[in-house]
């Protein structure tokens, strides 16, 4: 029988059973994998122990009777005297004890289940149990700490391979990030339990996990425990559903019940010192700081201040890669459009329909860019769909205007400009930031404007079509001048 089965059949809790094992009153066999294998004889032993403990008999007396050092009749006589003195709601047990004595029962032939059935209710004394760590809030926060640690590691890994997680949004992306963190937890946590008997979150809050015999868990045991804790304990983080197992397990933990993932392991709490709360808070702050710093470093421009054409092109490509936008368009060292090459070595080339003019640059005597201009005109081109060029304009603003800001963080002015460009995709605008003027003029006729798709499409009923766009970034003064 498994521990769960013998719990049900004996009417004792797992903590009771483990306690009697520690006291030497029960010695179950072991399977090859180390798990306990309880027999019918073990069940009978537990039932006898339960009966005698319900009578108030001490453990030492039960051990003496079990080992044949004292007849059961003598132990019962001694307990009868104790019960008569206590007089505390024990009338039924007193009568049962007398009945057992009259029956001449001895330990070897004691039919405990028969006598247990004559009792209305009863549990063995509360002290007959291994102390169980309850602390549901501490345990929950330890797991939250671990989850956000894996979440942080996932984000940092994405940044290392050139991805830009902070530029992504939406339910699908958040679900992917959560799934990645959970998978890392599922695979790494068992290894930590095998090697150290704890995880980062558990260690900070003074918790550790061992096998029942005090040894480290095997990787497979740790994997099974982690999976049960993730699914039965938190519902794998599924929105709304996760509240139900959290609520259920909180009260089960408070009541001292064995949680589903605790049957083959033991959780211990070293201490509850105040410094652990400070360390926990510091750890959370460190994770947030790591994400902010890494995001800042990955987002920061390669070139600052006055730019050459090649430096502007490098900045432009940096932001286009960071935001994974402008597919098919990158700038070469001369600032001209060139086919984008993916990390796999594939070339992304846009078709003739989407071909765009090159930037026009105005340079100072020292070879520094004074202005960047993009202009394009379409006359009676009924087959042409015209995009908004929002991505190109935003990336250009980041590449040029943000370069004038000496701080590593994106300025509020630049962010406001890019948001405004997103709000008015087919309208002219005029902004100034960091000594740079950004203008966009658009004139069109014979086109339908579809802002949702980011396109202007020719009106089949129009006699002619015309569109001209003119986007210019011009340095008008030194930053702060």
C-alpha positions in Angstrom: 0.0 0.0 0.0 1.1 3.6 -0.6 1.1 6.2 2.1 -2.1 7.6 0.7 -3.9 4.3 0.8 -2.8 3.5 4.3 -3.9 7.0 5.4 -7.4 6.2 4.2 -7.6 2.7 5.7 -6.0 3.4 9.0 -7.8 6.7 9.7 -4.5 8.4 10.5 -2.8 11.3 8.8 0.5 11.0 7.0 2.1 13.0 9.8 0.8 10.5 12.4 2.2 7.6 10.4 5.6 9.2 9.9 5.7 9.9 13.6 5.2 6.3 14.6 7.9 5.3 12.1 10.3 7.7 13.7 9.4 6.3 17.1 10.2 2.8 16.0 6.6 1.5 16.3 6.2 0.8 12.6 8.8 -0.4 10.0 7.3 -0.6 6.5 9.2 -2.3 3.7 10.9 -0.3 1.0 10.6 -0.7 -2.8 13.5 -0.5 -5.1 12.9 3.2 -5.7 13.0 3.8 -2.0 9.3 4.4 -1.6 7.6 2.8 1.4 5.4 -0.3 0.7 2.9 -0.7 3.6 1.5 -4.2 4.2 -1.7 -5.5 5.9 0.4 -6.2 9.0 1.5 -2.5 9.0 -2.1 -1.5 8.8 -3.0 -3.8 11.7 -0.1 -2.3 13.7 -1.4 1.2 13.1 -4.9 0.2 14.0 -3.7 -1.2 17.3 -1.6 1.9 18.0 -4.5 4.1 17.1 -6.8 2.2 19.5 -4.4 2.3 22.4 -3.6 6.0 21.8 -7.3 6.8 21.8 -7.4 5.2 25.2 -4.7 7.7 26.2 -1.9 5.1 26.5 1.6 6.5 26.3 4.0 5.7 23.6 6.5 4.0 25.9 3.7 1.8 27.3 2.7 0.8 23.7 6.3 0.1 22.8 6.6 -2.1 25.9 3.5 -4.0 25.0 4.5 -4.3 21.4 7.9 -5.7 22.3 6.5 -8.1 24.8 8.1 -6.4 27.8 4.8 -5.8 29.5 1.5 -7.8 29.2 -1.3 -5.8 27.6 -3.5 -6.4 30.7 -1.0 -4.6 33.0 -0.8 -1.7 30.6 -4.6 -1.5 30.4 -4.9 -1.6 34.2 -2.5 1.3 34.5 -4.3 3.3 31.8 -7.6 2.5 33.5 -6.4 4.2 36.6 -5.3 7.2 34.6 -8.6 7.5 32.9 -10.5 7.3 36.1 -8.4 10.2 37.5 -8.8 12.4 34.4 -12.6 12.2 34.3 -12.5 14.4 31.1 -15.1 13.4 28.7 -13.7 9.8 28.6 -16.7 7.7 29.6 -17.0 5.8 26.4 -13.3 5.0 26.3 -13.4 4.0 29.9 -16.1 1.5 29.2 -14.2 0.2 26.2 -11.0 -0.2 28.1 -12.9 -2.2 30.7 -14.4 -4.3 28.0 -11.0 -5.0 26.5 -9.8 -6.0 30.0 -12.7 -8.3 30.6 -12.2 -9.9 27.2 -8.7 -10.8 28.2 -7.3 -9.2 25.1 -3.6 -9.4 24.5 -1.7 -7.3 21.9 -0.8 -10.2 19.6 -4.5 -11.1 18.9 -6.1 -7.7 19.4 -8.8 -7.1 16.8 -8.4 -3.3 16.8 -10.8 -2.6 14.0 -13.6 -4.4 15.8 -13.1 -2.2 18.9 -12.6 1.0 16.9 -16.0 0.5 15.3 -17.6 0.7 18.7 -16.3 4.2 19.2 -18.3 7.1 17.8 -15.3 9.1 16.8 -11.8 10.0 17.9 -8.3 10.8 16.7 -5.0 9.9 18.1 -3.3 12.6 20.2 -2.1 15.7 18.3 1.4 15.2 19.5 1.7 11.9 17.7 2.7 13.7 14.5 5.8 15.1 12.8 5.6 18.9 12.9 4.2 20.1 9.6 5.3 23.4 8.1 2.1 25.4 7.5 3.0 29.0 6.7 1.0 29.1 3.4 1.8 32.8 2.7 5.6 32.2 3.1 5.4 29.2 0.8 3.4 31.1 -1.8 5.8 34.0 -1.8 8.7 31.6 -2.1 7.2 30.2 -5.3 6.4 33.6 -6.6 10.0 34.6 -6.1 11.2 31.6 -8.1 8.7 32.2 -10.9 9.8 35.8 -11.4 13.4 34.7 -11.2 12.9 32.3 -14.1 10.8 35.0 -15.9 13.7 37.4 -15.5 16.2 34.8 -16.8 13.9 34.2 -19.9 13.8 37.9 -20.7 17.6 38.3 -20.3 18.1 35.3 -22.6 15.9 36.9 -25.3 17.9 40.1 -25.1 21.2 38.1 -25.4 20.0 36.6 -28.7 18.9 40.0 -30.0 15.2 39.8 -29.4 13.3 42.7 -27.9 10.7 41.3 -25.4 9.9 44.8 -24.0 8.8 45.9 -27.4 6.2 43.1 -27.6 2.7 43.2 -26.1 -0.6 41.4 -26.1 -2.1 38.3 -24.5 -0.2 35.9 -26.7 3.2 37.3 -25.9 2.4 37.3 -22.1 1.2 33.7 -22.3 4.4 32.7 -24.1 6.6 34.4 -21.4 4.6 32.7 -18.6 4.8 29.3 -20.3 8.6 29.7 -20.8 9.1 30.7 -17.1 7.0 27.7 -16.0 8.9 25.3 -18.3 12.2 26.6 -16.9 10.9 26.1 -13.4 9.7 22.6 -14.1 13.2 21.6 -15.5 15.5 23.5 -13.2 13.8 23.3 -9.8 14.2 19.5 -9.5 17.9 19.9 -10.2 18.2 22.5 -7.4 16.3 20.2 -5.0 18.6 17.3 -5.9 21.8 19.4 -5.4 20.8 21.8 -2.6 17.5 20.7 -1.2 16.0 24.2 -1.8 15.4 26.8 -4.4 16.3 30.5 -4.5 12.8 31.6 -3.2 12.7 28.8 -0.5 16.3 29.5 0.6 15.6 33.3 1.1 12.5 32.5 3.2 14.2 29.7 5.2 12.5 26.7 3.5 14.0 23.4 2.4 12.8 20.1 0.9 14.1 16.6 1.6 13.0 13.0 1.1 11.3 11.4 4.1 14.6 9.9 5.3 16.2 13.3 5.3 18.2 12.7 2.1 18.1 14.9 -1.0 15.3 14.2 -3.5 16.2 12.4 -6.8 15.7 14.5 -9.9 12.7 12.4 -10.9 11.1 12.8 -7.5 11.8 16.5 -7.6 10.3 16.7 -11.1 7.2 14.9 -10.0 6.9 17.1 -6.9 7.4 20.3 -8.9 4.8 19.3 -11.5 2.2 18.5 -8.8 2.9 21.8 -7.0 2.6 23.7 -10.3 -0.7 22.0 -11.4 -2.4 21.2 -8.1 -1.0 24.1 -6.2 -1.3 27.0 -8.7 -3.2 25.6 -11.8 -0.1 26.3 -13.9 -0.9 30.0 -13.7 -4.0 29.8 -15.8 -5.9 33.1 -15.5 -8.9 32.9 -13.0 -8.6 29.1 -12.6 -5.4 29.5 -10.6 -7.5 31.2 -7.8 -9.3 28.0 -7.1 -6.4 25.7 -6.2 -4.7 28.6 -4.4 -7.7 29.1 -2.2 -8.2 25.3 -1.6 -4.5 24.7 -0.8 -4.3 27.7 1.5 -7.0 26.3 3.9 -5.7 22.8 3.6 -2.2 24.0 4.6 -3.7 26.0 7.5 -5.5 22.9 8.7 -2.3 20.8 8.5 -3.5 18.5 5.7 -1.1 16.8 3.4 -0.9 18.6 0.1 -0.8 16.5 -3.1 2.9 17.1 -3.7 4.0 16.4 -0.1 3.4 12.6 0.1 7.0 11.6 -0.6 8.9 14.7 0.7 9.1 16.8 3.8 9.3 20.6 4.0 11.1 22.2 6.8 11.4 25.8 8.0 14.8 26.8 9.4 13.7 30.1 11.0 11.5 33.1 10.5 14.1 35.9 11.1 13.3 39.4 10.0 16.3 39.7 7.7 14.8 37.1 5.3 12.0 39.6 4.5 14.6 42.2 3.7 16.5 39.8 1.6 13.4 38.8 -0.3 12.5 42.4 -1.0 16.1 43.0 -2.1 15.9 40.0 -4.5 12.8 41.3 -6.2 14.4 44.8 -6.5 17.5 43.2 -8.0 15.4 41.3 -10.6 13.6 44.5 -11.6 16.9 46.4 -11.8 18.4 43.7 -14.0 15.6 43.9 -16.4 15.7 47.7 -16.5 19.5 47.8 -16.9 19.5 45.1 -19.6 16.7 46.8 -21.5 18.4 50.1 -21.3 21.7 48.6 -22.6 20.0 46.7 -25.4 17.8 49.8 -26.3 20.6 52.4 -26.1 22.0 53.8 -29.4 25.3 52.8 -30.8 26.0 56.4 -31.7 25.3 59.7 -29.9 25.6 63.4 -30.7 26.3 64.6 -34.2 26.1 61.7 -36.6 27.6 60.9 -39.9 25.5 59.2 -42.5 27.0 55.8 -41.6 26.3 56.4 -37.9 22.7 57.4 -38.6 22.3 54.2 -40.7 23.8 52.1 -37.9 21.3 53.7 -35.4 18.4 53.1 -37.8 19.3 49.5 -38.3 19.7 49.0 -34.5 16.2 50.2 -33.7 14.7 48.4 -36.7 16.3 45.2 -35.4 15.3 45.9 -31.8 11.6 46.4 -32.7 11.7 43.7 -35.3 10.1 46.1 -37.8 10.8 47.6 -41.2 11.0 44.0 -42.7 12.8 44.1 -46.0 14.4 47.5 -45.4 17.7 48.3 -43.8 20.4 50.9 -44.6 23.9 50.3 -45.9 26.8 52.4 -44.7 26.0 55.0 -47.4 22.5 55.4 -45.9 20.7 53.7 -48.9 18.1 51.0 -48.7 19.5 47.5 -48.9 17.9 44.1 -48.6 17.6 42.8 -45.0 19.5 39.7 -44.1 18.0 37.5 -41.4 20.1 35.7 -38.8 19.6 32.5 -40.8 21.3 34.2 -43.8 18.1 34.6 -45.8 17.5 37.9 -47.7 14.1 39.7 -47.3 13.4 41.7 -50.4 10.2 43.7 -50.8 8.4 43.6 -54.1 8.2 46.5 -56.6 4.8 47.6 -55.2 6.5 48.5 -51.9 9.7 50.0 -53.3 10.6 53.4 -51.7 13.0 56.2 -52.5 16.3 56.5 -50.6 16.8 59.1 -47.9 18.2 62.4 -48.9 21.0 63.7 -46.6 22.3 67.2 -46.0 25.7 67.3 -44.4 27.7 70.0 -42.7 31.3 70.8 -43.7 32.5 68.3 -41.1 30.5 65.5 -42.7 27.8 65.5 -39.9 24.2 65.0 -40.9 22.2 68.2 -40.7 19.0 66.8 -42.1 17.4 63.6 -43.3 14.6 63.7 -45.8 12.3 61.1 -47.4 10.0 62.2 -50.2 8.0 60.2 -52.7 5.3 61.0 -55.2 2.7 58.8 -57.0 0.8 60.1 -60.0 -2.0 58.2 -61.6 -0.7 54.9 -60.3 -4.0 53.1 -59.9 -2.3 49.8 -58.9 -0.3 51.3 -56.1 -1.2 50.8 -52.4 0.5 53.5 -50.3 1.6 52.6 -46.7 1.7 55.0 -43.8 5.5 54.8 -43.4 4.9 55.1 -39.7 7.6 52.5 -38.8 10.2 54.2 -41.0 9.4 57.6 -39.4 9.4 56.3 -35.9 12.7 54.5 -36.3 14.2 57.6 -38.0 13.1 59.7 -35.0 14.7 57.3 -32.6 17.9 57.0 -34.7 18.4 60.8 -35.1 16.5 62.7 -32.4 17.2 60.3 -29.6 20.9 60.5 -30.4 20.8 64.2 -29.4 19.8 63.2 -25.8 22.9 62.5 -23.7 21.0 60.2 -21.3 20.8 56.4 -22.0 17.0 56.3 -21.4 14.5 57.2 -24.1 13.3 60.7 -23.5 9.6 61.5 -22.9 9.7 64.0 -25.8 10.7 61.3 -28.3 8.2 58.8 -26.9 5.4 61.4 -27.2 6.4 62.1 -30.9 6.3 58.4 -31.8 2.9 58.0 -30.1 1.6 61.0 -32.0 2.8 59.6 -35.3 0.9 56.4 -34.5 -2.3 58.4 -33.8 -2.2 60.4 -37.0 -0.9 58.0 -39.7 -2.2 60.0 -42.7 -2.0 63.5 -41.4 0.7 66.2 -41.6 2.6 67.1 -38.4 5.3 69.3 -37.1 7.3 68.6 -33.9 10.5 69.8 -32.2 12.6 68.0 -29.7 16.2 68.1 -28.6 17.0 70.8 -31.1 15.6 68.9 -34.0 12.5 69.6 -36.0 10.4 66.7 -37.4 7.9 67.5 -40.1 5.6 65.4 -42.3 3.5 66.7 -45.2 1.1 64.6 -47.1 -1.1 65.5 -50.0 -3.4 62.9 -51.7 -6.5 62.5 -53.9 -8.3 59.6 -55.3 -7.5 57.3 -52.4 -9.4 55.5 -49.7 -7.7 55.9 -46.3 -7.8 52.7 -44.2 -6.1 53.6 -41.0 -6.8 50.2 -39.4 -4.7 48.4 -42.1 -2.2 51.2 -42.4 -2.8 51.6 -46.2 -4.3 54.0 -48.7 -5.9 52.2 -51.6 -6.9 53.7 -55.0 -10.5 54.6 -55.4 -11.7 52.7 -58.6 -14.2 55.5 -59.3 -11.6 58.3 -59.2 -10.6 59.8 -62.6 -7.0 60.2 -61.3 -4.9 59.4 -58.3 -2.2 61.5 -56.7 -0.2 61.3 -53.5 3.0 62.9 -52.2 4.7 62.5 -48.8 7.6 64.5 -47.5 9.2 63.6 -44.2 12.1 65.6 -42.9 14.3 65.6 -39.8 16.3 68.8 -39.5 18.8 69.8 -36.8 18.0 73.4 -36.0 20.1 73.9 -32.8 22.3 72.2 -30.3 20.4 70.2 -27.6 19.3 72.5 -24.9 20.2 75.6 -26.8 
